[in-house]
Amino acid sequence: MTRRNARAKWIWLAGDFEIRHALLQNLQREERGFDWPAYWHVEDCCKSVVFTRRYYFSEPQTFTVQVEGSGYALIDGQKQPLNGPLTCPVGEQTLTFYVANASGLPALRVEGEQVFSDESWFASDYIDTARWAVMRSIPRRRPLPMPLTLSVNHGCR
């Protein structure tokens, strides 16, 4: 079993958190007493993201993974399901996680003694491979759903 690591953070593709929240806000507008969703083009976050980081291990490492969406890990050239603890062998390893989420923000949280998700990971939308992953400021909380605070003004003062 892995030891909990307070440094582990939720990560996602840079910019996608803001894009997803803009979509939610623009589709929850209300005006004149009824729903008034955006009547302009609205972007959404990437739906399939790959997260990667290189490590060197002097002993095998076991860690757990949480995702927003579904996916799998690629460890030592082998595909692994994300439904239990994962183990990396000794030596240089590239950890790769493929995460997809059709209804929200694809996000990843990896937690182990030496293996943990933070700002040092790379994330890619398969188009731009040089984008950095971004971490959540509250490490244990899932990135979505975040409560949106909306105020309703039905008239002028």
Legacy VTK file of the C-alpha trace (Angstrom):
# vtk DataFile Version 3.0
C-alpha trace
ASCII
DATASET POLYDATA
POINTS 157 float
0.000 0.000 0.000
1.247 3.506 -0.729
1.964 6.175 1.823
-0.104 9.330 1.343
1.822 12.188 -0.205
0.565 15.698 0.547
2.504 17.003 -2.470
0.244 15.155 -4.955
-2.038 17.553 -6.832
-4.780 17.310 -9.427
-3.347 18.267 -12.824
-4.878 18.977 -16.231
-3.948 20.594 -19.530
-2.978 24.251 -19.147
-5.915 26.568 -19.834
-8.601 23.867 -19.860
-9.866 24.624 -16.341
-10.676 28.220 -17.334
-12.154 27.194 -20.705
-14.461 24.649 -19.044
-15.668 27.165 -16.448
-16.303 29.804 -19.121
-18.463 27.263 -20.973
-20.457 26.461 -17.827
-20.946 30.136 -17.016
-21.989 31.056 -20.561
-24.548 28.249 -20.703
-26.138 29.114 -17.346
-27.059 32.699 -18.102
-30.467 33.998 -17.127
-32.060 37.197 -18.326
-35.577 38.622 -18.203
-36.716 35.782 -15.977
-35.754 32.850 -18.228
-32.722 30.905 -19.402
-30.646 32.883 -21.887
-27.679 30.717 -22.892
-24.864 32.149 -24.953
-25.812 32.991 -28.538
-22.165 32.945 -29.663
-19.545 30.245 -30.242
-18.458 28.652 -26.959
-15.298 26.555 -26.648
-14.890 23.518 -24.406
-11.803 21.904 -22.883
-9.847 19.143 -24.615
-11.557 15.788 -24.121
-8.520 13.513 -24.389
-5.181 14.329 -22.743
-1.925 12.440 -22.223
0.126 13.126 -19.060
3.773 12.098 -18.814
6.828 12.310 -16.565
10.228 10.573 -16.396
11.634 9.081 -13.212
14.632 7.041 -12.106
13.915 4.496 -9.361
16.500 2.662 -7.251
13.738 0.404 -5.913
10.233 -0.504 -7.152
7.584 2.163 -6.527
3.895 1.612 -5.812
1.348 4.390 -6.194
-2.357 5.045 -6.719
-4.060 7.024 -9.476
-7.321 8.954 -9.613
-8.749 10.376 -12.823
-11.626 12.569 -13.860
-12.850 10.466 -16.763
-11.416 7.138 -17.875
-8.100 5.906 -19.144
-5.071 3.725 -18.623
-1.399 3.876 -17.670
1.600 2.930 -19.785
4.363 1.658 -17.475
7.492 -0.111 -18.686
5.858 -0.537 -22.103
2.786 -2.271 -20.660
-0.788 -0.930 -20.546
-2.210 -1.007 -17.021
-5.765 -0.364 -15.785
-6.282 2.430 -13.260
-8.483 0.425 -10.884
-5.889 -0.361 -8.204
-2.345 0.320 -6.997
0.288 0.427 -9.760
3.942 -0.588 -9.442
6.969 0.652 -11.387
10.125 -1.447 -11.695
13.657 -0.271 -10.879
15.476 1.967 -13.376
14.591 4.840 -15.666
10.859 4.948 -16.341
8.554 7.165 -18.326
5.093 7.145 -16.774
2.323 7.943 -19.231
-1.367 8.262 -18.438
-4.050 8.557 -21.103
-7.193 10.244 -19.747
-10.429 11.057 -21.590
-13.579 12.704 -20.289
-16.499 13.270 -22.673
-18.538 15.248 -20.145
-15.921 17.355 -18.374
-12.313 18.192 -17.668
-9.827 15.289 -18.037
-7.677 15.432 -14.894
-5.158 13.212 -13.101
-3.910 12.754 -9.542
-1.021 10.354 -8.854
-0.038 9.662 -5.256
2.878 7.615 -3.974
6.008 7.984 -1.890
8.253 9.129 -4.778
5.712 9.268 -7.598
3.190 12.107 -7.393
1.519 14.515 -9.778
2.595 18.147 -9.590
3.721 21.033 -11.805
6.705 19.009 -13.121
4.508 16.814 -15.350
3.850 17.426 -19.051
0.399 17.263 -20.617
-0.535 17.135 -24.278
-3.725 17.363 -26.314
-1.997 15.372 -29.119
-1.573 18.612 -31.073
0.691 20.754 -28.887
3.156 18.538 -27.007
4.998 21.340 -25.220
2.207 22.423 -22.893
2.704 22.157 -19.154
0.268 20.526 -16.815
-1.275 22.852 -14.262
-1.968 21.895 -10.692
-5.001 22.545 -8.525
-4.347 24.766 -5.530
-6.395 22.470 -3.244
-4.563 19.150 -3.686
-7.212 16.682 -2.500
-10.311 18.256 -4.070
-11.373 17.158 -7.528
-11.178 19.962 -10.111
-14.848 19.773 -11.124
-17.582 20.353 -10.382
-16.686 23.718 -8.912
-19.642 25.710 -7.634
-20.433 28.682 -9.825
-21.749 31.705 -7.992
-24.324 33.418 -10.141
-26.299 36.491 -9.193
-29.641 37.286 -10.738
-30.677 40.858 -11.368
-34.192 41.079 -12.813
-34.300 44.837 -13.140
-32.587 48.146 -12.736
-32.329 50.021 -9.453
LINES 1 158
157 0 1 2 3 4 5 6 7 8 9 10 11 12 13 14 15 16 17 18 19 20 21 22 23 24 25 26 27 28 29 30 31 32 33 34 35 36 37 38 39 40 41 42 43 44 45 46 47 48 49 50 51 52 53 54 55 56 57 58 59 60 61 62 63 64 65 66 67 68 69 70 71 72 73 74 75 76 77 78 79 80 81 82 83 84 85 86 87 88 89 90 91 92 93 94 95 96 97 98 99 100 101 102 103 104 105 106 107 108 109 110 111 112 113 114 115 116 117 118 119 120 121 122 123 124 125 126 127 128 129 130 131 132 133 134 135 136 137 138 139 140 141 142 143 144 145 146 147 148 149 150 151 152 153 154 155 156
